[in-house]
Amino acid sequence: DKLLESTLEYHQFDIEFEDLSEELFKSLCAVVTVVNPTKVGNTFHFYGRSRKVFFEVLNACSGAPMKDLSIEKLSLQDLLDSAFAQKGMDG
């Protein structure tokens, strides 16, 4: 039950910037509520326990121009699939 409760508010975020510099990436990673941040090209991909995390990241963006945004509420199955995929990539 606790596992289910802990996943109910997990969200996956993707923010595509016109230019995601290393400096901007590091400042976004420093937002304490950001979970597992990654950079793919000009896209900042991360997870958060609530949609509020997005607004914290938005405040840290310092007005950097954005091109696209994706927010997806995750299910337990999504998290398990992600964990298995990561395990396969790591070992």
PDB file of N, CA, C and O in Angstrom:
ATOM      1  N   ASP A   1       0.814  -1.201   0.000  1.00  0.00           N
ATOM      2  CA  ASP A   1       0.000   0.000   0.000  1.00  0.00           C
ATOM      3  C   ASP A   1       0.856   1.262   0.000  1.00  0.00           C
ATOM      4  O   ASP A   1       0.546   2.234  -0.689  1.00  0.00           O
ATOM      5  N   LYS A   2       1.951   1.235   0.792  1.00  0.00           N
ATOM      6  CA  LYS A   2       2.801   2.425   0.864  1.00  0.00           C
ATOM      7  C   LYS A   2       3.475   2.694  -0.472  1.00  0.00           C
ATOM      8  O   LYS A   2       3.655   3.852  -0.850  1.00  0.00           O
ATOM      9  N   LEU A   3       3.848   1.647  -1.191  1.00  0.00           N
ATOM     10  CA  LEU A   3       4.452   1.830  -2.512  1.00  0.00           C
ATOM     11  C   LEU A   3       3.461   2.497  -3.450  1.00  0.00           C
ATOM     12  O   LEU A   3       3.814   3.425  -4.177  1.00  0.00           O
ATOM     13  N   LEU A   4       2.237   2.032  -3.435  1.00  0.00           N
ATOM     14  CA  LEU A   4       1.211   2.647  -4.283  1.00  0.00           C
ATOM     15  C   LEU A   4       0.989   4.108  -3.913  1.00  0.00           C
ATOM     16  O   LEU A   4       0.887   4.967  -4.789  1.00  0.00           O
ATOM     17  N   GLU A   5       0.914   4.385  -2.616  1.00  0.00           N
ATOM     18  CA  GLU A   5       0.707   5.766  -2.179  1.00  0.00           C
ATOM     19  C   GLU A   5       1.863   6.656  -2.604  1.00  0.00           C
ATOM     20  O   GLU A   5       1.649   7.805  -2.989  1.00  0.00           O
ATOM     21  N   SER A   6       3.091   6.138  -2.537  1.00  0.00           N
ATOM     22  CA  SER A   6       4.255   6.962  -2.862  1.00  0.00           C
ATOM     23  C   SER A   6       4.361   7.260  -4.351  1.00  0.00           C
ATOM     24  O   SER A   6       5.068   8.192  -4.735  1.00  0.00           O
ATOM     25  N   THR A   7       3.685   6.501  -5.195  1.00  0.00           N
ATOM     26  CA  THR A   7       3.759   6.737  -6.640  1.00  0.00           C
ATOM     27  C   THR A   7       2.578   7.531  -7.176  1.00  0.00           C
ATOM     28  O   THR A   7       2.586   7.926  -8.342  1.00  0.00           O
ATOM     29  N   LEU A   8       1.574   7.770  -6.362  1.00  0.00           N
ATOM     30  CA  LEU A   8       0.361   8.407  -6.865  1.00  0.00           C
ATOM     31  C   LEU A   8       0.594   9.812  -7.401  1.00  0.00           C
ATOM     32  O   LEU A   8      -0.113  10.239  -8.314  1.00  0.00           O
ATOM     33  N   GLU A   9       1.545  10.528  -6.870  1.00  0.00           N
ATOM     34  CA  GLU A   9       1.755  11.905  -7.289  1.00  0.00           C
ATOM     35  C   GLU A   9       3.029  12.085  -8.113  1.00  0.00           C
ATOM     36  O   GLU A   9       3.482  13.217  -8.280  1.00  0.00           O
ATOM     37  N   TYR A  10       3.609  11.030  -8.625  1.00  0.00           N
ATOM     38  CA  TYR A  10       4.829  11.180  -9.422  1.00  0.00           C
ATOM     39  C   TYR A  10       4.494  11.670 -10.817  1.00  0.00           C
ATOM     40  O   TYR A  10       3.554  11.193 -11.452  1.00  0.00           O
ATOM     41  N   HIS A  11       5.281  12.636 -11.284  1.00  0.00           N
ATOM     42  CA  HIS A  11       5.102  13.201 -12.617  1.00  0.00           C
ATOM     43  C   HIS A  11       6.437  13.172 -13.359  1.00  0.00           C
ATOM     44  O   HIS A  11       7.506  13.277 -12.758  1.00  0.00           O
ATOM     45  N   GLN A  12       6.346  13.031 -14.655  1.00  0.00           N
ATOM     46  CA  GLN A  12       7.517  13.096 -15.533  1.00  0.00           C
ATOM     47  C   GLN A  12       7.409  14.398 -16.324  1.00  0.00           C
ATOM     48  O   GLN A  12       6.354  14.720 -16.871  1.00  0.00           O
ATOM     49  N   PHE A  13       8.506  15.134 -16.377  1.00  0.00           N
ATOM     50  CA  PHE A  13       8.521  16.426 -17.059  1.00  0.00           C
ATOM     51  C   PHE A  13       9.598  16.439 -18.136  1.00  0.00           C
ATOM     52  O   PHE A  13      10.682  15.887 -17.945  1.00  0.00           O
ATOM     53  N   ASP A  14       9.301  17.061 -19.254  1.00  0.00           N
ATOM     54  CA  ASP A  14      10.273  17.338 -20.307  1.00  0.00           C
ATOM     55  C   ASP A  14      10.083  18.792 -20.709  1.00  0.00           C
ATOM     56  O   ASP A  14       8.991  19.197 -21.106  1.00  0.00           O
ATOM     57  N   ILE A  15      11.148  19.575 -20.604  1.00  0.00           N
ATOM     58  CA  ILE A  15      11.104  20.964 -21.046  1.00  0.00           C
ATOM     59  C   ILE A  15      12.173  21.131 -22.117  1.00  0.00           C
ATOM     60  O   ILE A  15      13.360  20.937 -21.854  1.00  0.00           O
ATOM     61  N   GLU A  16      11.750  21.490 -23.322  1.00  0.00           N
ATOM     62  CA  GLU A  16      12.703  21.737 -24.400  1.00  0.00           C
ATOM     63  C   GLU A  16      12.987  23.233 -24.460  1.00  0.00           C
ATOM     64  O   GLU A  16      12.074  24.051 -24.567  1.00  0.00           O
ATOM     65  N   PHE A  17      14.265  23.568 -24.390  1.00  0.00           N
ATOM     66  CA  PHE A  17      14.709  24.956 -24.445  1.00  0.00           C
ATOM     67  C   PHE A  17      15.279  25.260 -25.824  1.00  0.00           C
ATOM     68  O   PHE A  17      15.672  24.353 -26.557  1.00  0.00           O
ATOM     69  N   GLU A  18      15.319  26.537 -26.170  1.00  0.00           N
ATOM     70  CA  GLU A  18      16.011  26.926 -27.397  1.00  0.00           C
ATOM     71  C   GLU A  18      17.488  26.600 -27.265  1.00  0.00           C
ATOM     72  O   GLU A  18      18.119  26.157 -28.225  1.00  0.00           O
ATOM     73  N   ASP A  19      18.050  26.823 -26.056  1.00  0.00           N
ATOM     74  CA  ASP A  19      19.450  26.489 -25.791  1.00  0.00           C
ATOM     75  C   ASP A  19      19.586  26.112 -24.323  1.00  0.00           C
ATOM     76  O   ASP A  19      19.531  26.976 -23.447  1.00  0.00           O
ATOM     77  N   LEU A  20      19.763  24.832 -24.055  1.00  0.00           N
ATOM     78  CA  LEU A  20      19.957  24.358 -22.680  1.00  0.00           C
ATOM     79  C   LEU A  20      21.458  24.282 -22.418  1.00  0.00           C
ATOM     80  O   LEU A  20      22.092  23.257 -22.669  1.00  0.00           O
ATOM     81  N   SER A  21      22.013  25.373 -21.915  1.00  0.00           N
ATOM     82  CA  SER A  21      23.447  25.437 -21.627  1.00  0.00           C
ATOM     83  C   SER A  21      23.777  24.576 -20.409  1.00  0.00           C
ATOM     84  O   SER A  21      22.888  24.201 -19.644  1.00  0.00           O
ATOM     85  N   GLU A  22      25.058  24.267 -20.237  1.00  0.00           N
ATOM     86  CA  GLU A  22      25.490  23.499 -19.062  1.00  0.00           C
ATOM     87  C   GLU A  22      25.190  24.275 -17.782  1.00  0.00           C
ATOM     88  O   GLU A  22      24.801  23.692 -16.770  1.00  0.00           O
ATOM     89  N   GLU A  23      25.372  25.581 -17.836  1.00  0.00           N
ATOM     90  CA  GLU A  23      25.101  26.423 -16.665  1.00  0.00           C
ATOM     91  C   GLU A  23      23.627  26.347 -16.267  1.00  0.00           C
ATOM     92  O   GLU A  23      23.307  26.192 -15.089  1.00  0.00           O
ATOM     93  N   LEU A  24      22.732  26.457 -17.246  1.00  0.00           N
ATOM     94  CA  LEU A  24      21.298  26.358 -16.969  1.00  0.00           C
ATOM     95  C   LEU A  24      20.949  24.955 -16.478  1.00  0.00           C
ATOM     96  O   LEU A  24      20.183  24.804 -15.526  1.00  0.00           O
ATOM     97  N   PHE A  25      21.504  23.932 -17.119  1.00  0.00           N
ATOM     98  CA  PHE A  25      21.241  22.550 -16.704  1.00  0.00           C
ATOM     99  C   PHE A  25      21.635  22.341 -15.243  1.00  0.00           C
ATOM    100  O   PHE A  25      20.875  21.758 -14.470  1.00  0.00           O
ATOM    101  N   LYS A  26      22.817  22.816 -14.865  1.00  0.00           N
ATOM    102  CA  LYS A  26      23.278  22.657 -13.482  1.00  0.00           C
ATOM    103  C   LYS A  26      22.378  23.397 -12.500  1.00  0.00           C
ATOM    104  O   LYS A  26      22.110  22.901 -11.406  1.00  0.00           O
ATOM    105  N   SER A  27      21.909  24.586 -12.889  1.00  0.00           N
ATOM    106  CA  SER A  27      21.032  25.333 -11.979  1.00  0.00           C
ATOM    107  C   SER A  27      19.679  24.635 -11.825  1.00  0.00           C
ATOM    108  O   SER A  27      19.088  24.668 -10.746  1.00  0.00           O
ATOM    109  N   LEU A  28      19.184  24.002 -12.895  1.00  0.00           N
ATOM    110  CA  LEU A  28      17.918  23.266 -12.805  1.00  0.00           C
ATOM    111  C   LEU A  28      18.088  21.995 -11.978  1.00  0.00           C
ATOM    112  O   LEU A  28      17.190  21.611 -11.229  1.00  0.00           O
ATOM    113  N   CYS A  29      19.235  21.349 -12.114  1.00  0.00           N
ATOM    114  CA  CYS A  29      19.508  20.144 -11.319  1.00  0.00           C
ATOM    115  C   CYS A  29      19.604  20.470  -9.832  1.00  0.00           C
ATOM    116  O   CYS A  29      19.365  19.607  -8.987  1.00  0.00           O
ATOM    117  N   ALA A  30      19.955  21.719  -9.514  1.00  0.00           N
ATOM    118  CA  ALA A  30      20.113  22.131  -8.121  1.00  0.00           C
ATOM    119  C   ALA A  30      18.776  22.338  -7.407  1.00  0.00           C
ATOM    120  O   ALA A  30      18.746  22.488  -6.186  1.00  0.00           O
ATOM    121  N   VAL A  31      17.678  22.349  -8.154  1.00  0.00           N
ATOM    122  CA  VAL A  31      16.356  22.460  -7.516  1.00  0.00           C
ATOM    123  C   VAL A  31      16.144  21.176  -6.712  1.00  0.00           C
ATOM    124  O   VAL A  31      16.116  20.084  -7.278  1.00  0.00           O
ATOM    125  N   VAL A  32      15.996  21.308  -5.405  1.00  0.00           N
ATOM    126  CA  VAL A  32      16.022  20.139  -4.523  1.00  0.00           C
ATOM    127  C   VAL A  32      14.887  19.147  -4.755  1.00  0.00           C
ATOM    128  O   VAL A  32      15.022  17.975  -4.401  1.00  0.00           O
ATOM    129  N   THR A  33      13.785  19.580  -5.333  1.00  0.00           N
ATOM    130  CA  THR A  33      12.646  18.682  -5.546  1.00  0.00           C
ATOM    131  C   THR A  33      12.720  17.936  -6.878  1.00  0.00           C
ATOM    132  O   THR A  33      11.858  17.107  -7.168  1.00  0.00           O
ATOM    133  N   VAL A  34      13.738  18.220  -7.687  1.00  0.00           N
ATOM    134  CA  VAL A  34      13.923  17.547  -8.975  1.00  0.00           C
ATOM    135  C   VAL A  34      14.533  16.172  -8.730  1.00  0.00           C
ATOM    136  O   VAL A  34      15.519  16.043  -8.005  1.00  0.00           O
ATOM    137  N   VAL A  35      13.940  15.145  -9.340  1.00  0.00           N
ATOM    138  CA  VAL A  35      14.407  13.769  -9.191  1.00  0.00           C
ATOM    139  C   VAL A  35      14.934  13.279 -10.533  1.00  0.00           C
ATOM    140  O   VAL A  35      14.271  13.430 -11.559  1.00  0.00           O
ATOM    141  N   ASN A  36      16.129  12.692 -10.524  1.00  0.00           N
ATOM    142  CA  ASN A  36      16.736  12.044 -11.688  1.00  0.00           C
ATOM    143  C   ASN A  36      16.758  12.938 -12.941  1.00  0.00           C
ATOM    144  O   ASN A  36      16.201  12.564 -13.973  1.00  0.00           O
ATOM    145  N   PRO A  37      17.397  14.111 -12.856  1.00  0.00           N
ATOM    146  CA  PRO A  37      17.448  14.991 -14.028  1.00  0.00           C
ATOM    147  C   PRO A  37      18.421  14.482 -15.087  1.00  0.00           C
ATOM    148  O   PRO A  37      19.488  13.963 -14.760  1.00  0.00           O
ATOM    149  N   THR A  38      18.048  14.633 -16.350  1.00  0.00           N
ATOM    150  CA  THR A  38      18.935  14.297 -17.459  1.00  0.00           C
ATOM    151  C   THR A  38      18.790  15.356 -18.542  1.00  0.00           C
ATOM    152  O   THR A  38      17.788  16.067 -18.622  1.00  0.00           O
ATOM    153  N   LYS A  39      19.822  15.436 -19.369  1.00  0.00           N
ATOM    154  CA  LYS A  39      19.828  16.378 -20.485  1.00  0.00           C
ATOM    155  C   LYS A  39      19.995  15.584 -21.769  1.00  0.00           C
ATOM    156  O   LYS A  39      20.929  14.793 -21.904  1.00  0.00           O
ATOM    157  N   VAL A  40      19.088  15.797 -22.705  1.00  0.00           N
ATOM    158  CA  VAL A  40      19.187  15.186 -24.030  1.00  0.00           C
ATOM    159  C   VAL A  40      19.043  16.328 -25.027  1.00  0.00           C
ATOM    160  O   VAL A  40      17.944  16.839 -25.245  1.00  0.00           O
ATOM    161  N   GLY A  41      20.153  16.720 -25.624  1.00  0.00           N
ATOM    162  CA  GLY A  41      20.125  17.876 -26.514  1.00  0.00           C
ATOM    163  C   GLY A  41      19.752  19.112 -25.728  1.00  0.00           C
ATOM    164  O   GLY A  41      20.427  19.464 -24.761  1.00  0.00           O
ATOM    165  N   ASN A  42      18.691  19.767 -26.129  1.00  0.00           N
ATOM    166  CA  ASN A  42      18.205  20.960 -25.435  1.00  0.00           C
ATOM    167  C   ASN A  42      16.995  20.669 -24.554  1.00  0.00           C
ATOM    168  O   ASN A  42      16.270  21.584 -24.163  1.00  0.00           O
ATOM    169  N   THR A  43      16.781  19.391 -24.241  1.00  0.00           N
ATOM    170  CA  THR A  43      15.634  18.998 -23.417  1.00  0.00           C
ATOM    171  C   THR A  43      16.087  18.614 -22.013  1.00  0.00           C
ATOM    172  O   THR A  43      17.008  17.817 -21.835  1.00  0.00           O
ATOM    173  N   PHE A  44      15.419  19.198 -21.023  1.00  0.00           N
ATOM    174  CA  PHE A  44      15.639  18.879 -19.618  1.00  0.00           C
ATOM    175  C   PHE A  44      14.541  17.912 -19.200  1.00  0.00           C
ATOM    176  O   PHE A  44      13.362  18.266 -19.190  1.00  0.00           O
ATOM    177  N   HIS A  45      14.933  16.694 -18.857  1.00  0.00           N
ATOM    178  CA  HIS A  45      14.004  15.620 -18.489  1.00  0.00           C
ATOM    179  C   HIS A  45      14.190  15.352 -16.998  1.00  0.00           C
ATOM    180  O   HIS A  45      15.317  15.195 -16.530  1.00  0.00           O
ATOM    181  N   PHE A  46      13.074  15.299 -16.245  1.00  0.00           N
ATOM    182  CA  PHE A  46      13.176  15.050 -14.813  1.00  0.00           C
ATOM    183  C   PHE A  46      11.844  14.540 -14.272  1.00  0.00           C
ATOM    184  O   PHE A  46      10.818  14.567 -14.952  1.00  0.00           O
ATOM    185  N   TYR A  47      11.895  14.081 -13.044  1.00  0.00           N
ATOM    186  CA  TYR A  47      10.713  13.595 -12.343  1.00  0.00           C
ATOM    187  C   TYR A  47      10.489  14.449 -11.103  1.00  0.00           C
ATOM    188  O   TYR A  47      11.407  15.098 -10.603  1.00  0.00           O
ATOM    189  N   GLY A  48       9.257  14.436 -10.620  1.00  0.00           N
ATOM    190  CA  GLY A  48       8.932  15.146  -9.391  1.00  0.00           C
ATOM    191  C   GLY A  48       7.740  14.504  -8.723  1.00  0.00           C
ATOM    192  O   GLY A  48       6.937  13.826  -9.365  1.00  0.00           O
ATOM    193  N   ARG A  49       7.633  14.724  -7.432  1.00  0.00           N
ATOM    194  CA  ARG A  49       6.550  14.103  -6.670  1.00  0.00           C
ATOM    195  C   ARG A  49       5.233  14.841  -6.822  1.00  0.00           C
ATOM    196  O   ARG A  49       4.189  14.340  -6.404  1.00  0.00           O
ATOM    197  N   SER A  50       5.268  16.030  -7.417  1.00  0.00           N
ATOM    198  CA  SER A  50       4.029  16.770  -7.663  1.00  0.00           C
ATOM    199  C   SER A  50       4.252  17.741  -8.815  1.00  0.00           C
ATOM    200  O   SER A  50       5.385  17.967  -9.239  1.00  0.00           O
ATOM    201  N   ARG A  51       3.172  18.305  -9.310  1.00  0.00           N
ATOM    202  CA  ARG A  51       3.280  19.286 -10.392  1.00  0.00           C
ATOM    203  C   ARG A  51       3.939  20.570  -9.904  1.00  0.00           C
ATOM    204  O   ARG A  51       4.432  21.361 -10.708  1.00  0.00           O
ATOM    205  N   LYS A  52       3.949  20.778  -8.604  1.00  0.00           N
ATOM    206  CA  LYS A  52       4.578  21.960  -8.014  1.00  0.00           C
ATOM    207  C   LYS A  52       6.059  22.039  -8.395  1.00  0.00           C
ATOM    208  O   LYS A  52       6.612  23.131  -8.524  1.00  0.00           O
ATOM    209  N   VAL A  53       6.685  20.899  -8.573  1.00  0.00           N
ATOM    210  CA  VAL A  53       8.099  20.856  -8.955  1.00  0.00           C
ATOM    211  C   VAL A  53       8.322  21.635 -10.249  1.00  0.00           C
ATOM    212  O   VAL A  53       9.331  22.325 -10.395  1.00  0.00           O
ATOM    213  N   PHE A  54       7.384  21.525 -11.186  1.00  0.00           N
ATOM    214  CA  PHE A  54       7.506  22.242 -12.454  1.00  0.00           C
ATOM    215  C   PHE A  54       7.643  23.742 -12.220  1.00  0.00           C
ATOM    216  O   PHE A  54       8.469  24.397 -12.854  1.00  0.00           O
ATOM    217  N   PHE A  55       6.844  24.284 -11.320  1.00  0.00           N
ATOM    218  CA  PHE A  55       6.886  25.719 -11.066  1.00  0.00           C
ATOM    219  C   PHE A  55       8.186  26.129 -10.382  1.00  0.00           C
ATOM    220  O   PHE A  55       8.681  27.235 -10.601  1.00  0.00           O
ATOM    221  N   GLU A  56       8.740  25.249  -9.558  1.00  0.00           N
ATOM    222  CA  GLU A  56      10.038  25.521  -8.947  1.00  0.00           C
ATOM    223  C   GLU A  56      11.127  25.559 -10.018  1.00  0.00           C
ATOM    224  O   GLU A  56      12.014  26.411  -9.979  1.00  0.00           O
ATOM    225  N   VAL A  57      11.053  24.634 -10.972  1.00  0.00           N
ATOM    226  CA  VAL A  57      12.009  24.626 -12.085  1.00  0.00           C
ATOM    227  C   VAL A  57      11.802  25.862 -12.952  1.00  0.00           C
ATOM    228  O   VAL A  57      12.769  26.494 -13.377  1.00  0.00           O
ATOM    229  N   LEU A  58      10.562  26.204 -13.212  1.00  0.00           N
ATOM    230  CA  LEU A  58      10.252  27.386 -14.017  1.00  0.00           C
ATOM    231  C   LEU A  58      10.868  28.642 -13.396  1.00  0.00           C
ATOM    232  O   LEU A  58      11.422  29.478 -14.110  1.00  0.00           O
ATOM    233  N   ASN A  59      10.776  28.774 -12.092  1.00  0.00           N
ATOM    234  CA  ASN A  59      11.388  29.916 -11.406  1.00  0.00           C
ATOM    235  C   ASN A  59      12.901  29.913 -11.546  1.00  0.00           C
ATOM    236  O   ASN A  59      13.519  30.978 -11.576  1.00  0.00           O
ATOM    237  N   ALA A  60      13.510  28.731 -11.632  1.00  0.00           N
ATOM    238  CA  ALA A  60      14.964  28.623 -11.759  1.00  0.00           C
ATOM    239  C   ALA A  60      15.447  28.854 -13.190  1.00  0.00           C
ATOM    240  O   ALA A  60      16.649  28.980 -13.421  1.00  0.00           O
ATOM    241  N   CYS A  61      14.531  28.909 -14.143  1.00  0.00           N
ATOM    242  CA  CYS A  61      14.909  29.049 -15.555  1.00  0.00           C
ATOM    243  C   CYS A  61      15.423  30.438 -15.914  1.00  0.00           C
ATOM    244  O   CYS A  61      16.040  30.608 -16.966  1.00  0.00           O
ATOM    245  N   SER A  62      15.189  31.406 -15.087  1.00  0.00           N
ATOM    246  CA  SER A  62      15.660  32.776 -15.327  1.00  0.00           C
ATOM    247  C   SER A  62      15.219  33.313 -16.677  1.00  0.00           C
ATOM    248  O   SER A  62      15.970  34.040 -17.326  1.00  0.00           O
ATOM    249  N   GLY A  63      14.030  32.971 -17.106  1.00  0.00           N
ATOM    250  CA  GLY A  63      13.507  33.516 -18.363  1.00  0.00           C
ATOM    251  C   GLY A  63      14.108  32.912 -19.612  1.00  0.00           C
ATOM    252  O   GLY A  63      13.970  33.488 -20.691  1.00  0.00           O
ATOM    253  N   ALA A  64      14.773  31.766 -19.506  1.00  0.00           N
ATOM    254  CA  ALA A  64      15.348  31.113 -20.690  1.00  0.00           C
ATOM    255  C   ALA A  64      14.219  30.713 -21.639  1.00  0.00           C
ATOM    256  O   ALA A  64      13.234  30.115 -21.206  1.00  0.00           O
ATOM    257  N   PRO A  65      14.350  31.034 -22.925  1.00  0.00           N
ATOM    258  CA  PRO A  65      13.283  30.706 -23.891  1.00  0.00           C
ATOM    259  C   PRO A  65      13.043  29.201 -24.005  1.00  0.00           C
ATOM    260  O   PRO A  65      13.982  28.423 -24.177  1.00  0.00           O
ATOM    261  N   MET A  66      11.780  28.803 -23.909  1.00  0.00           N
ATOM    262  CA  MET A  66      11.383  27.397 -24.018  1.00  0.00           C
ATOM    263  C   MET A  66      10.654  27.174 -25.332  1.00  0.00           C
ATOM    264  O   MET A  66       9.988  28.070 -25.852  1.00  0.00           O
ATOM    265  N   LYS A  67      10.794  25.948 -25.868  1.00  0.00           N
ATOM    266  CA  LYS A  67      10.134  25.604 -27.126  1.00  0.00           C
ATOM    267  C   LYS A  67       8.955  24.670 -26.932  1.00  0.00           C
ATOM    268  O   LYS A  67       7.964  24.755 -27.658  1.00  0.00           O
ATOM    269  N   ASP A  68       9.059  23.766 -25.944  1.00  0.00           N
ATOM    270  CA  ASP A  68       8.019  22.752 -25.772  1.00  0.00           C
ATOM    271  C   ASP A  68       8.017  22.265 -24.331  1.00  0.00           C
ATOM    272  O   ASP A  68       8.986  22.446 -23.593  1.00  0.00           O
ATOM    273  N   LEU A  69       6.903  21.642 -23.947  1.00  0.00           N
ATOM    274  CA  LEU A  69       6.727  21.158 -22.589  1.00  0.00           C
ATOM    275  C   LEU A  69       5.872  19.907 -22.606  1.00  0.00           C
ATOM    276  O   LEU A  69       4.899  19.816 -23.355  1.00  0.00           O
ATOM    277  N   SER A  70       6.242  18.943 -21.772  1.00  0.00           N
ATOM    278  CA  SER A  70       5.441  17.737 -21.607  1.00  0.00           C
ATOM    279  C   SER A  70       5.394  17.395 -20.122  1.00  0.00           C
ATOM    280  O   SER A  70       6.431  17.327 -19.461  1.00  0.00           O
ATOM    281  N   ILE A  71       4.188  17.180 -19.599  1.00  0.00           N
ATOM    282  CA  ILE A  71       4.001  16.749 -18.216  1.00  0.00           C
ATOM    283  C   ILE A  71       3.114  15.517 -18.247  1.00  0.00           C
ATOM    284  O   ILE A  71       2.034  15.530 -18.838  1.00  0.00           O
ATOM    285  N   GLU A  72       3.579  14.456 -17.608  1.00  0.00           N
ATOM    286  CA  GLU A  72       2.820  13.208 -17.609  1.00  0.00           C
ATOM    287  C   GLU A  72       2.744  12.656 -16.195  1.00  0.00           C
ATOM    288  O   GLU A  72       3.771  12.501 -15.534  1.00  0.00           O
ATOM    289  N   LYS A  73       1.547  12.362 -15.730  1.00  0.00           N
ATOM    290  CA  LYS A  73       1.382  11.715 -14.433  1.00  0.00           C
ATOM    291  C   LYS A  73       1.691  10.235 -14.620  1.00  0.00           C
ATOM    292  O   LYS A  73       1.154   9.588 -15.518  1.00  0.00           O
ATOM    293  N   LEU A  74       2.555   9.710 -13.771  1.00  0.00           N
ATOM    294  CA  LEU A  74       3.005   8.334 -13.924  1.00  0.00           C
ATOM    295  C   LEU A  74       2.213   7.371 -13.055  1.00  0.00           C
ATOM    296  O   LEU A  74       1.759   7.710 -11.962  1.00  0.00           O
ATOM    297  N   SER A  75       2.064   6.168 -13.574  1.00  0.00           N
ATOM    298  CA  SER A  75       1.432   5.093 -12.813  1.00  0.00           C
ATOM    299  C   SER A  75       2.524   4.190 -12.246  1.00  0.00           C
ATOM    300  O   SER A  75       3.694   4.317 -12.609  1.00  0.00           O
ATOM    301  N   LEU A  76       2.147   3.304 -11.380  1.00  0.00           N
ATOM    302  CA  LEU A  76       3.094   2.342 -10.831  1.00  0.00           C
ATOM    303  C   LEU A  76       3.710   1.519 -11.955  1.00  0.00           C
ATOM    304  O   LEU A  76       4.906   1.229 -11.910  1.00  0.00           O
ATOM    305  N   GLN A  77       2.933   1.138 -12.953  1.00  0.00           N
ATOM    306  CA  GLN A  77       3.455   0.353 -14.074  1.00  0.00           C
ATOM    307  C   GLN A  77       4.523   1.136 -14.842  1.00  0.00           C
ATOM    308  O   GLN A  77       5.533   0.564 -15.251  1.00  0.00           O
ATOM    309  N   ASP A  78       4.308   2.432 -15.040  1.00  0.00           N
ATOM    310  CA  ASP A  78       5.304   3.271 -15.710  1.00  0.00           C
ATOM    311  C   ASP A  78       6.624   3.263 -14.950  1.00  0.00           C
ATOM    312  O   ASP A  78       7.692   3.142 -15.549  1.00  0.00           O
ATOM    313  N   LEU A  79       6.544   3.392 -13.617  1.00  0.00           N
ATOM    314  CA  LEU A  79       7.753   3.408 -12.797  1.00  0.00           C
ATOM    315  C   LEU A  79       8.471   2.069 -12.835  1.00  0.00           C
ATOM    316  O   LEU A  79       9.699   2.026 -12.906  1.00  0.00           O
ATOM    317  N   LEU A  80       7.716   0.973 -12.788  1.00  0.00           N
ATOM    318  CA  LEU A  80       8.327  -0.352 -12.864  1.00  0.00           C
ATOM    319  C   LEU A  80       8.986  -0.571 -14.219  1.00  0.00           C
ATOM    320  O   LEU A  80      10.098  -1.095 -14.288  1.00  0.00           O
ATOM    321  N   ASP A  81       8.319  -0.179 -15.291  1.00  0.00           N
ATOM    322  CA  ASP A  81       8.893  -0.301 -16.632  1.00  0.00           C
ATOM    323  C   ASP A  81      10.186   0.489 -16.737  1.00  0.00           C
ATOM    324  O   ASP A  81      11.162   0.016 -17.318  1.00  0.00           O
ATOM    325  N   SER A  82      10.194   1.684 -16.178  1.00  0.00           N
ATOM    326  CA  SER A  82      11.379   2.532 -16.203  1.00  0.00           C
ATOM    327  C   SER A  82      12.516   1.890 -15.415  1.00  0.00           C
ATOM    328  O   SER A  82      13.665   1.910 -15.856  1.00  0.00           O
ATOM    329  N   ALA A  83      12.204   1.323 -14.256  1.00  0.00           N
ATOM    330  CA  ALA A  83      13.220   0.675 -13.430  1.00  0.00           C
ATOM    331  C   ALA A  83      13.815  -0.525 -14.151  1.00  0.00           C
ATOM    332  O   ALA A  83      15.031  -0.716 -14.119  1.00  0.00           O
ATOM    333  N   PHE A  84      12.983  -1.341 -14.802  1.00  0.00           N
ATOM    334  CA  PHE A  84      13.484  -2.499 -15.535  1.00  0.00           C
ATOM    335  C   PHE A  84      14.310  -2.071 -16.738  1.00  0.00           C
ATOM    336  O   PHE A  84      15.326  -2.697 -17.040  1.00  0.00           O
ATOM    337  N   ALA A  85      13.898  -1.029 -17.419  1.00  0.00           N
ATOM    338  CA  ALA A  85      14.653  -0.532 -18.571  1.00  0.00           C
ATOM    339  C   ALA A  85      16.011  -0.020 -18.117  1.00  0.00           C
ATOM    340  O   ALA A  85      17.020  -0.280 -18.774  1.00  0.00           O
ATOM    341  N   GLN A  86      16.052   0.704 -17.004  1.00  0.00           N
ATOM    342  CA  GLN A  86      17.309   1.228 -16.479  1.00  0.00           C
ATOM    343  C   GLN A  86      18.222   0.092 -16.054  1.00  0.00           C
ATOM    344  O   GLN A  86      19.427   0.144 -16.300  1.00  0.00           O
ATOM    345  N   LYS A  87      17.672  -0.929 -15.422  1.00  0.00           N
ATOM    346  CA  LYS A  87      18.450  -2.090 -15.004  1.00  0.00           C
ATOM    347  C   LYS A  87      19.087  -2.770 -16.209  1.00  0.00           C
ATOM    348  O   LYS A  87      20.247  -3.179 -16.162  1.00  0.00           O
ATOM    349  N   GLY A  88      18.323  -2.887 -17.279  1.00  0.00           N
ATOM    350  CA  GLY A  88      18.834  -3.499 -18.498  1.00  0.00           C
ATOM    351  C   GLY A  88      19.959  -2.702 -19.103  1.00  0.00           C
ATOM    352  O   GLY A  88      20.892  -3.277 -19.665  1.00  0.00           O
ATOM    353  N   MET A  89      19.894  -1.379 -19.002  1.00  0.00           N
ATOM    354  CA  MET A  89      20.933  -0.518 -19.551  1.00  0.00           C
ATOM    355  C   MET A  89      22.181  -0.548 -18.686  1.00  0.00           C
ATOM    356  O   MET A  89      23.290  -0.405 -19.202  1.00  0.00           O
ATOM    357  N   ASP A  90      22.023  -0.733 -17.377  1.00  0.00           N
ATOM    358  CA  ASP A  90      23.155  -0.708 -16.456  1.00  0.00           C
ATOM    359  C   ASP A  90      23.869  -2.055 -16.353  1.00  0.00           C
ATOM    360  O   ASP A  90      25.045  -2.104 -15.995  1.00  0.00           O
ATOM    361  N   GLY A  91      23.195  -3.108 -16.654  1.00  0.00           N
ATOM    362  CA  GLY A  91      23.869  -4.371 -16.415  1.00  0.00           C
ATOM    363  C   GLY A  91      23.287  -5.419 -17.228  1.00  0.00           C
ATOM    364  O   GLY A  91      23.728  -6.566 -17.164  1.00  0.00           O
TER     365      GLY A  91
END
